[in-house]
């Protein structure tokens, strides 16, 4: 029985790597990665040299079989997605499940995630927090699922690309224009931006920008934290 380590890596700022993650990378025999080129840059920054094997979403099941064979042979393996914690809108879950099923230890090495990073500064989590990740790029499906989520009344965290962020904010505003939204753009990176307002205000803000760049995490408050309800409770 060998060990597979699931390692959380920085979502932008390389200073967020943990001591435990560094020591684990140093100790394993092989590093599996969502994108070997991306993880190689991180390892080079840490001055660590290890054999790399690709395990991305498009080949995760096939690559997992190769990795489990390495584990069967007694090698230790670390897995890292491109950024953040594997298995959270990133590959890694299939590998972890198959490795555990094969009888190997699967050990988490906690690290950053855009989800937790945004929630920590959003200021209104409530008892229940729904993480949905990326919604469907298809407008009808996106709006339908968004309506279902908003109707629960719970706080929600979504991920979105710069190409669809205005469409997402427009959909939220169409359903509940007063719902409070906190947007994290390029979290932990040089041009990090965290802005908040009603869904309508955020739609207008990003619609008016000449160019929208970066990766987005979007926190949507539970309906008791909406602007309208907050005013009624004062």
C-alpha positions in Angstrom: 0.0 0.0 0.0 1.4 3.4 -1.0 0.3 7.0 -0.6 -1.3 9.5 -3.0 -1.1 13.1 -1.8 -3.7 15.6 -3.0 -2.0 19.0 -2.8 -3.6 22.4 -2.8 -1.4 24.9 -4.7 -1.6 28.8 -5.0 -4.4 30.3 -7.1 -2.1 33.2 -8.0 0.4 34.3 -5.4 3.1 31.7 -5.1 3.7 32.9 -1.6 0.6 31.1 -0.6 2.2 27.6 -0.9 2.3 25.9 2.4 5.4 24.5 4.1 3.7 21.1 4.1 3.0 21.2 0.4 6.6 22.0 -0.3 7.9 19.2 1.9 5.5 16.8 0.3 6.6 17.7 -3.2 10.2 17.1 -2.1 9.4 13.7 -0.6 7.3 12.0 -3.3 8.7 9.9 -6.2 6.4 11.3 -8.9 4.2 14.4 -9.3 1.0 14.1 -11.3 -0.4 17.3 -12.7 -3.4 18.7 -14.5 -0.9 20.6 -16.7 2.7 19.4 -16.4 3.9 22.7 -17.9 2.1 24.8 -15.3 3.2 22.6 -12.4 6.8 22.5 -13.7 6.9 26.3 -13.3 5.8 25.9 -9.7 8.3 23.2 -9.0 11.1 25.2 -10.7 10.2 28.2 -8.4 10.5 25.9 -5.4 13.7 24.4 -6.8 12.3 20.9 -6.8 13.0 18.4 -9.6 10.6 15.4 -9.9 9.3 13.2 -12.7 5.9 14.6 -14.0 2.9 12.7 -15.4 -0.2 14.4 -16.9 -3.6 13.8 -15.4 -6.1 16.3 -16.7 -9.9 16.2 -17.0 -9.8 14.9 -20.5 -7.8 11.8 -19.6 -8.2 11.5 -15.9 -9.6 8.0 -15.8 -6.9 6.7 -18.2 -4.1 8.6 -16.4 -5.4 7.4 -13.0 -4.8 3.8 -14.0 -1.2 4.6 -14.7 -0.8 6.4 -11.4 -2.4 3.6 -9.5 0.1 1.2 -11.1 2.9 3.4 -9.8 1.3 3.3 -6.3 1.0 -0.5 -6.6 4.7 -0.6 -7.3 5.4 1.2 -4.1 6.0 4.7 -5.4 4.5 7.7 -3.7 2.7 10.3 -5.8 1.6 13.9 -5.4 -1.3 15.3 -7.4 -1.7 19.0 -8.2 -4.2 20.8 -10.4 -3.3 24.1 -12.1 -4.4 26.2 -9.2 -6.2 25.8 -5.9 -7.4 22.5 -4.4 -7.9 19.5 -6.7 -11.5 18.2 -7.0 -13.1 21.7 -6.6 -14.0 22.5 -10.2 -10.7 20.9 -11.1 -9.7 17.3 -11.9 -8.5 15.0 -9.0 -11.7 13.5 -7.7 -11.7 10.5 -10.0 -8.0 9.8 -9.2 -8.6 10.1 -5.4 -11.6 7.8 -5.6 -9.9 5.1 -7.7 -6.7 5.2 -5.5 -8.7 4.7 -2.4 -10.7 1.9 -4.0 -7.4 0.2 -4.9 -6.4 0.2 -1.3 -3.9 3.1 -1.2 -3.8 5.9 1.3 -5.1 9.2 0.0 -3.8 12.1 2.0 -5.0 15.7 1.7 -2.5 18.5 1.8 -4.8 21.5 2.3 -4.2 24.7 0.4 -5.8 27.7 -1.3 -9.1 27.7 -3.2 -10.8 30.6 -4.9 -14.1 29.4 -3.2 -12.8 29.7 0.3 -10.8 32.8 -0.4 -13.8 34.8 -1.6 -16.1 33.5 1.2 -13.6 34.6 3.8 -14.0 38.2 2.8 -17.7 38.2 1.6 -19.0 39.0 5.0 -22.3 37.1 4.8 -22.2 33.3 4.6 -25.2 32.2 6.6 -25.8 28.7 7.8 -25.9 27.1 4.3 -23.5 27.9 1.5 -23.9 26.3 -1.9 -20.9 25.9 -4.2 -22.0 25.4 -7.8 -18.7 26.1 -9.7 -19.2 26.9 -13.4 -22.8 27.1 -14.6 -23.7 25.8 -18.1 -22.5 28.1 -20.9 -25.8 27.6 -22.6 -28.1 30.6 -21.8 -31.3 28.6 -21.1 -29.7 26.1 -18.9 -27.7 28.7 -17.0 -30.7 30.9 -16.3 -32.8 27.9 -15.3 -30.2 26.6 -12.8 -29.5 30.1 -11.5 -33.2 30.6 -10.8 -33.3 27.3 -8.9 -30.3 28.3 -6.8 -31.6 31.8 -6.0 -35.0 30.5 -5.0 -33.4 28.4 -2.2 -32.5 31.6 -0.4 -29.1 30.3 0.4 -25.7 31.9 -0.3 -24.1 30.7 -3.5 -20.6 30.7 -4.9 -20.0 30.5 -8.6 -17.0 30.6 -10.9 -17.1 32.4 -14.2 -14.8 33.3 -17.1 -14.2 36.9 -18.3 -16.2 36.0 -21.5 -19.4 35.3 -19.7 -19.3 37.3 -16.5 -21.5 40.1 -17.8 -24.1 37.6 -19.0 -24.1 35.9 -15.6 -24.5 39.2 -13.8 -27.3 40.2 -16.2 -29.1 36.9 -15.4 -28.8 37.4 -11.7 -30.1 40.9 -11.9 -33.0 39.8 -14.1 -34.1 37.3 -11.4 -33.3 39.4 -8.3 -31.8 42.8 -9.0 -31.4 43.6 -5.2 -29.5 40.4 -4.3 -26.1 41.3 -2.8 -23.2 40.1 -4.9 -19.4 40.1 -4.0 -17.1 39.6 -7.0 -13.5 38.4 -6.7 -11.4 39.0 -9.8 -7.9 37.6 -10.1 -7.8 36.7 -6.4 -4.4 36.8 -4.8 -2.8 38.0 -8.1 -1.2 41.4 -8.8 -4.4 42.9 -10.2 -6.7 41.4 -7.5 -10.1 43.2 -7.3 -12.9 42.6 -4.9 -16.1 44.6 -5.4 -19.6 44.3 -4.1 -23.1 45.7 -4.6 -26.5 44.7 -5.7 -26.8 42.4 -8.7 -28.0 45.3 -10.8 -25.1 47.5 -9.7 -22.5 44.8 -10.5 -24.1 44.2 -13.9 -23.9 47.9 -14.7 -20.3 48.1 -13.4 -18.9 45.3 -15.5 -21.1 46.1 -18.6 -19.5 49.6 -18.7 -15.9 48.4 -18.7 -14.1 48.5 -22.0 -12.4 45.2 -21.4 -13.0 42.5 -18.8 -10.0 40.3 -17.9 -9.2 37.6 -15.3 -10.8 34.7 -13.6 -13.9 35.3 -11.4 -15.4 33.9 -8.3 -18.9 35.3 -7.5 -20.5 35.2 -4.1 -24.3 35.7 -4.1 -25.8 36.4 -0.7 -28.7 34.5 0.8 -31.9 36.5 0.2 -32.0 37.7 3.8 -28.9 39.7 3.0 -30.3 41.3 -0.1 -30.3 45.1 -0.2 -34.1 45.3 0.0 -34.5 43.0 2.9 -31.6 44.7 4.8 -33.4 48.0 4.5 -36.7 46.4 5.8 -34.9 45.0 8.8 -33.4 48.3 9.9 
